[in-house]
Every structure is written in C-alpha cells, then in structure tokens.
Amino acid sequence: MQHQTVGTNQVETINPNGVSHQGMSEIGSGEARLGCTALEERFARAASALGASRRRLLQGILDNPDETYFLSSRELAKRCNVDPATIVRTTQVLGYKHFADFVADLRSHFVARLTPYALLKAAAREKRSLSGHIVHSLEMESRNLEALNGSLTPQQVIEVARRIESSGRIMVVGIDFAAFLAGLLAYGLVSQGHDAEAPVGTLGNLGQKINLLGAKDLLIAISFGRCLQDTVESVMQARERGVPTFGITDGDKSPLARFCDTYWIASIANPSLRGSYVAPLAAINALIVACMHVKPVRALAAMQRKEKEFKSGRRWYSPPIENSGL
C-alpha cells in the first residue's frame, strides 16, 4: 500500500500526549533519535563539527524555544551574549544557508515540544481578548476540517475500507487522548460484523494482542505529535510479525508516518491545551461509512441481528407510564 496523506500539519499543532521537552544533550551523540525534530536531527548529524561553546549555545536556544523562535539573529545574539556572526556561523554548521530557515525549524521544534504550560504561556503573549481566544479556536477547527475535505479523496478512503474488508482481525491502537478515537473506530467496525477491538493501551497488553495477529490481519494506530512510545512500538512489533499497518497521525515526519505501511494525516492544530480531534474524527467517520458500503451485505446482516434489540425497547430510555387510575 502506498503512503497516503490527508489534511495538513498546521504550524500551531501541539503534542496532545503532554510529552516533555527533550534537551539536545540527549541526542548529541551524532545519531538522531526516533521522533526528533528537524533541528535536533541536524544537531545530531553535525555534532562532531560543533565545539563545546557552540553546543552550549545551541542547547540554550533549544531548551528555551518559546523565548527564542521569534527573535532576529541580532536579538538572539544579544540574548545569548554572543555576536551575530557567531549565531549565523553556528546555524551554517547545522547546514542552514539562511537564518530564516533555522528560525522556521526552531519554531517547528517549539511546537513539537509544547507542554500545556508552554502553550498557555505562548497564547498569553498574543494578548487576545477572551472572546478572541474562543473565536480563534473555532476558526482553527474550521480550517482543519477544510484541509481534510480538500485532501481526503473518496478513493483514499475506499482503499483503506477494502483493506479492512479483506482483513481477518483488526486491532486499533490508541492511547490517552487517542483512546476514544480508537474505541469509536473499533465499535463502528464491530457493529458492521468485523472482528475488531481497541485493547487497553499498555505495552504488555498490546504486545500479547499483537502476537495473535498475522499477515491476513490489520493493525491501525492513532497517535499525534511525537507519538506515544507504546503506540509506535506496537506498530514496529506488528511489522516484525508481517502484520499490515495503517496509521492516522498529523505529520509526514511523525513516527507513525515513518513506520506504518500507509497513513493519513489529519491536523489536530488548536490553541487548546490538548489539541483538536475534529479532523481525525471526521476521517474516521468517513472510513466507517466507506466500510459500510464496500460490502453492505455484511453490514446489513450484522445490523439485522441487532434489529430485535432496537425494537424491544430495552435499549432506549422510556419514561414510566403514570398511573391514570384506569
């Protein structure tokens, strides 16, 4: 299956899993780590060419991206107590031809390392009114849906739906704030007669479940930002067992995009503390609809079995009938 992207990775997206910042010292060995930002990757590759003073300089910048990503080269030099030429030469060692390119990656690094505290701190600097923050949030939700609608083609959804239809067992992995997305997708598939589940997201439990999957099954992983380790390791374990994998994430460079056989992109950009799941939810709903109509015979048979339950009245709340004295 070819990689498929859906929507766009907005600049203002956050890591909804609350992963804390990783200092540059953790990746200064010359080898980029999984989930590193583009700036961290450049540092890892250029580590041997950087002196101790330049390493300290860069570490100070990356450890405080919320205070540095918006500065000019002169302003950054003043903050770091060095001359502007040192800043420019240091960025050139990292492979940047222009300081503006370095700043762009620094902002992306800031976004990828956002914690709820850093996000609120950055939002407070914008000096919007309370109403302004609410309007801004709703506007971003709308943009996420517009981006999804502009990128998601029916054929892309149909291809994944057909892959689900041909699969034996379907395991959906989503942890923390992605758990409700995984549960919704698994429930929707089960209601159509598929053997699907969204197991509790602990590595031990996920690992045991994945060991039961084979080449005719499918693992669907949902995670955003830097992606949770247990979710990524589930994908890697499935790949080792020859299990096809499909991911829903929010960036081409995310670990899920790197390791899944195919993936969709749906932005979770939002100024809220935990991100927005409107676009991923819309993508999942489209997939459930496609699965329903790829093979309607299966869906109808499964729903017919539930028809008695719907008609029995036991499923829905009914107010008690008042004693009328008759």
C-alpha positions as CSV (number, residue, x, y, z in Angstrom):
1,M,0.0,0.0,0.0
2,Q,1.3,3.4,-0.8
3,H,1.5,6.2,1.7
4,Q,-1.5,8.5,1.7
5,T,-1.7,11.9,3.4
6,V,-4.9,13.6,4.5
7,G,-5.1,17.2,5.6
8,T,-2.2,19.3,6.6
9,N,0.1,19.5,9.6
10,Q,-0.7,23.0,10.9
11,V,2.1,25.1,12.5
12,E,0.1,25.6,15.7
13,T,-0.4,21.9,16.4
14,I,0.6,20.5,19.8
15,N,1.5,17.2,21.3
16,P,-1.7,16.1,23.0
17,N,0.1,13.5,25.0
18,G,1.9,16.0,27.2
19,V,5.4,14.7,26.3
20,S,8.0,16.9,28.0
21,H,10.9,18.6,26.2
22,Q,14.0,16.5,25.4
23,G,17.2,18.5,25.7
24,M,19.8,18.5,23.0
25,S,22.2,16.7,25.2
26,E,20.1,13.6,24.8
27,I,20.8,13.4,21.1
28,G,24.3,14.9,20.9
29,S,25.9,11.6,20.2
30,G,25.8,12.0,16.4
31,E,22.8,9.8,15.9
32,A,19.3,11.2,15.6
33,R,16.6,9.6,17.8
34,L,13.2,8.5,16.7
35,G,10.8,11.4,16.9
36,C,13.5,14.1,16.8
37,T,12.6,17.4,15.3
38,A,14.4,18.5,12.1
39,L,16.6,20.8,14.2
40,E,17.6,18.0,16.6
41,E,18.4,15.8,13.6
42,R,20.7,18.4,12.2
43,F,22.4,18.8,15.5
44,A,23.0,15.0,15.7
45,R,24.5,14.9,12.2
46,A,26.7,18.0,12.9
47,A,27.7,17.0,16.5
48,S,31.3,16.2,15.6
49,A,31.8,19.6,13.9
50,L,30.5,21.6,16.8
51,G,32.8,22.8,19.5
52,A,31.8,22.8,23.2
53,S,30.9,26.5,23.2
54,R,28.6,26.1,20.1
55,R,27.0,23.1,21.7
56,R,26.2,25.1,24.8
57,L,24.9,27.9,22.6
58,L,22.5,25.6,20.7
59,Q,21.4,23.8,23.8
60,G,20.4,27.1,25.4
61,I,18.4,28.0,22.3
62,L,16.6,24.7,22.0
63,D,16.0,24.4,25.8
64,N,14.1,27.7,25.6
65,P,12.4,27.7,22.1
66,D,9.4,29.7,23.4
67,E,11.8,32.6,24.1
68,T,13.9,32.3,21.0
69,Y,11.9,31.2,17.9
70,F,10.6,34.7,17.2
71,L,14.0,36.6,17.6
72,S,16.1,38.0,14.8
73,S,19.7,37.0,14.5
74,R,20.8,40.2,16.3
75,E,18.2,39.8,19.0
76,L,19.1,36.1,19.5
77,A,22.8,37.1,19.7
78,K,22.1,39.7,22.3
79,R,20.1,37.2,24.4
80,C,22.9,34.6,24.2
81,N,25.7,37.2,24.9
82,V,27.5,36.5,21.6
83,D,28.0,38.4,18.4
84,P,25.5,38.0,15.5
85,A,28.2,36.4,13.3
86,T,28.6,33.6,15.8
87,I,24.9,32.9,15.5
88,V,25.0,32.8,11.7
89,R,28.1,30.7,11.6
90,T,26.6,28.2,14.1
91,T,23.5,27.8,12.0
92,Q,25.6,27.3,8.9
93,V,27.4,24.4,10.6
94,L,24.0,22.8,11.0
95,G,23.5,23.1,7.3
96,Y,21.3,26.2,7.1
97,K,22.0,28.6,4.2
98,H,19.8,31.3,5.7
99,F,19.0,32.3,9.2
100,A,15.3,32.3,8.3
101,D,15.4,28.6,7.6
102,F,16.9,28.0,11.0
103,V,14.2,30.0,12.6
104,A,11.5,28.1,10.7
105,D,12.8,24.8,12.1
106,L,13.2,26.4,15.6
107,R,9.5,27.3,15.6
108,S,8.6,23.7,14.5
109,H,10.8,22.5,17.3
110,F,9.0,24.7,19.7
111,V,5.6,23.5,18.5
112,A,6.6,19.8,18.7
113,R,7.9,20.2,22.3
114,L,4.9,22.2,23.6
115,T,3.5,21.3,27.0
116,P,0.2,22.7,28.3
117,Y,2.2,25.2,30.4
118,A,4.3,26.4,27.4
119,L,1.2,26.5,25.2
120,L,-0.7,28.7,27.6
121,K,2.3,30.9,28.1
122,A,2.7,31.4,24.4
123,A,-1.0,32.1,23.9
124,A,-1.0,34.7,26.7
125,R,1.6,36.7,24.8
126,E,-0.8,37.1,21.9
127,K,-2.9,39.5,24.1
128,R,-6.2,38.3,22.6
129,S,-9.4,39.0,24.5
130,L,-11.3,36.1,26.0
131,S,-13.8,36.2,23.1
132,G,-10.8,36.4,20.7
133,H,-9.3,33.2,22.0
134,I,-12.7,31.4,21.6
135,V,-13.1,32.7,18.0
136,H,-9.5,31.7,17.2
137,S,-10.1,28.2,18.4
138,L,-13.3,27.8,16.3
139,E,-11.5,29.2,13.3
140,M,-8.8,26.6,13.6
141,E,-11.3,23.8,13.9
142,S,-12.9,25.0,10.7
143,R,-9.5,25.2,8.9
144,N,-8.7,21.7,10.0
145,L,-11.9,20.4,8.5
146,E,-11.4,22.4,5.3
147,A,-7.9,21.0,4.9
148,L,-9.2,17.5,5.4
149,N,-12.0,18.0,3.0
150,G,-9.6,19.3,0.4
151,S,-7.2,16.5,0.7
152,L,-9.2,13.4,1.5
153,T,-10.4,11.8,-1.7
154,P,-13.1,9.1,-1.8
155,Q,-10.6,6.7,-3.4
156,Q,-8.2,7.0,-0.5
157,V,-10.9,6.1,2.0
158,I,-12.2,3.3,-0.2
159,E,-8.7,1.7,-0.4
160,V,-8.4,1.5,3.3
161,A,-12.0,0.3,3.7
162,R,-11.3,-2.5,1.2
163,R,-8.2,-3.4,3.2
164,I,-10.3,-3.7,6.3
165,E,-12.9,-5.8,4.5
166,S,-10.2,-8.3,3.4
167,S,-8.7,-8.5,6.9
168,G,-9.4,-11.2,9.4
169,R,-8.8,-9.4,12.7
170,I,-8.5,-5.6,13.1
171,M,-6.7,-4.2,16.1
172,V,-6.9,-0.4,16.7
173,V,-4.3,1.1,19.0
174,G,-5.0,4.5,20.5
175,I,-3.7,5.6,24.0
176,D,-4.6,8.6,26.2
177,F,-6.5,11.2,24.2
178,A,-6.5,9.0,21.1
179,A,-8.2,6.2,23.0
180,F,-11.7,7.5,22.3
181,L,-10.9,7.6,18.6
182,A,-9.6,4.0,18.6
183,G,-12.7,2.9,20.6
184,L,-15.1,4.7,18.2
185,L,-13.5,3.1,15.1
186,A,-13.4,-0.4,16.6
187,Y,-17.0,-0.1,17.8
188,G,-18.1,1.1,14.4
189,L,-16.4,-1.8,12.7
190,V,-17.7,-4.4,15.1
191,S,-21.3,-3.1,14.6
192,Q,-20.8,-4.0,10.9
193,G,-19.7,-7.5,11.6
194,H,-15.9,-7.1,11.7
195,D,-13.6,-8.8,14.2
196,A,-12.2,-5.5,15.6
197,E,-11.1,-4.3,19.0
198,A,-9.3,-1.4,20.7
199,P,-7.5,-3.0,23.6
200,V,-6.4,-1.2,26.7
201,G,-3.2,0.8,25.9
202,T,-0.5,-0.8,28.0
203,L,2.6,-2.2,26.3
204,G,2.2,-5.6,27.9
205,N,-1.4,-6.0,26.9
206,L,-0.9,-4.6,23.4
207,G,2.1,-6.9,22.9
208,Q,0.1,-10.0,23.8
209,K,-2.7,-9.0,21.5
210,I,-0.3,-8.3,18.6
211,N,1.2,-11.7,19.0
212,L,-2.1,-13.1,18.0
213,L,-2.2,-11.2,14.7
214,G,-0.9,-12.5,11.3
215,A,-0.4,-11.4,7.8
216,K,-4.1,-11.5,7.0
217,D,-4.9,-9.2,9.9
218,L,-4.6,-5.4,10.2
219,L,-3.2,-3.1,12.9
220,I,-4.5,0.5,12.9
221,A,-2.5,3.0,15.0
222,I,-3.6,6.5,16.0
223,S,-1.2,9.0,17.6
224,F,-0.1,12.6,17.1
225,G,2.8,14.9,17.6
226,R,5.9,12.9,18.7
227,C,3.5,9.9,19.1
228,L,3.4,7.8,22.3
229,Q,6.1,5.2,22.6
230,D,3.7,2.3,23.3
231,T,1.8,3.1,20.1
232,V,4.9,3.3,18.0
233,E,6.3,0.1,19.5
234,S,3.1,-1.7,18.7
235,V,3.4,-0.7,15.1
236,M,7.1,-1.9,15.0
237,Q,6.1,-5.2,16.6
238,A,3.3,-5.7,14.1
239,R,5.7,-5.0,11.2
240,E,8.2,-7.6,12.6
241,R,5.4,-10.2,12.5
242,G,4.4,-9.3,9.0
243,V,1.1,-7.6,10.0
244,P,-0.1,-4.8,7.7
245,T,-0.2,-1.5,9.4
246,F,-2.2,1.7,8.9
247,G,-1.8,5.0,10.8
248,I,-3.7,8.2,11.5
249,T,-1.3,11.0,12.5
250,D,-0.7,14.6,12.0
251,G,2.7,14.9,10.2
252,D,4.8,13.3,7.4
253,K,7.7,13.1,9.8
254,S,5.9,11.6,12.8
255,P,7.0,8.1,13.9
256,L,3.7,6.6,12.7
257,A,4.3,8.1,9.3
258,R,7.7,6.6,9.3
259,F,6.8,3.1,10.4
260,C,3.3,2.4,9.2
261,D,2.8,0.8,5.8
262,T,0.3,3.6,4.9
263,Y,-1.1,6.5,6.8
264,W,-3.4,9.5,6.7
265,I,-2.6,13.0,8.0
266,A,-5.3,14.9,9.9
267,S,-4.3,18.0,11.8
268,I,-5.0,18.4,15.5
269,A,-3.9,22.1,15.4
270,N,-5.7,24.1,18.1
271,P,-4.7,26.6,20.8
272,S,-6.4,24.4,23.4
273,L,-4.3,22.5,26.0
274,R,-4.9,19.1,24.4
275,G,-5.3,19.8,20.7
276,S,-8.3,19.3,18.4
277,Y,-9.7,15.9,17.2
278,V,-12.3,17.3,14.9
279,A,-10.4,16.4,11.7
280,P,-9.3,12.9,12.8
281,L,-12.8,12.2,14.0
282,A,-14.2,13.2,10.6
283,A,-11.7,11.0,8.8
284,I,-12.7,8.0,11.0
285,N,-16.4,8.7,10.3
286,A,-15.7,8.7,6.6
287,L,-13.9,5.4,6.9
288,I,-16.8,3.8,8.8
289,V,-19.2,5.0,6.1
290,A,-17.0,3.5,3.4
291,C,-16.7,0.2,5.2
292,M,-20.5,0.1,5.5
293,H,-20.9,0.4,1.7
294,V,-17.9,-1.5,0.5
295,K,-19.8,-4.7,1.4
296,P,-23.3,-3.8,2.5
297,V,-24.3,-7.4,2.8
298,R,-22.0,-7.9,5.8
299,A,-23.2,-4.6,7.5
300,L,-26.9,-5.4,6.9
301,A,-26.5,-8.9,8.3
302,A,-24.8,-7.6,11.4
303,M,-27.4,-4.9,11.9
304,Q,-30.3,-7.2,11.3
305,R,-29.2,-9.2,14.4
306,K,-29.5,-6.0,16.4
307,E,-32.8,-5.1,15.0
308,K,-34.7,-7.1,17.7
309,E,-32.8,-5.2,20.4
310,F,-33.7,-1.9,18.8
311,K,-37.4,-2.9,18.6
312,S,-37.6,-4.4,22.0
313,G,-37.4,-1.0,23.7
314,R,-34.8,-2.3,26.2
315,R,-32.1,-0.2,24.6
316,W,-33.7,3.2,24.9
317,Y,-35.0,5.0,27.9
318,S,-38.7,5.1,28.2
319,P,-40.4,7.3,30.9
320,P,-42.6,5.3,33.3
321,I,-46.3,5.4,32.5
322,E,-48.1,7.3,35.1
323,N,-51.0,5.6,36.9
324,S,-54.1,7.2,35.4
325,G,-56.4,5.3,37.6
326,L,-57.9,3.4,34.7
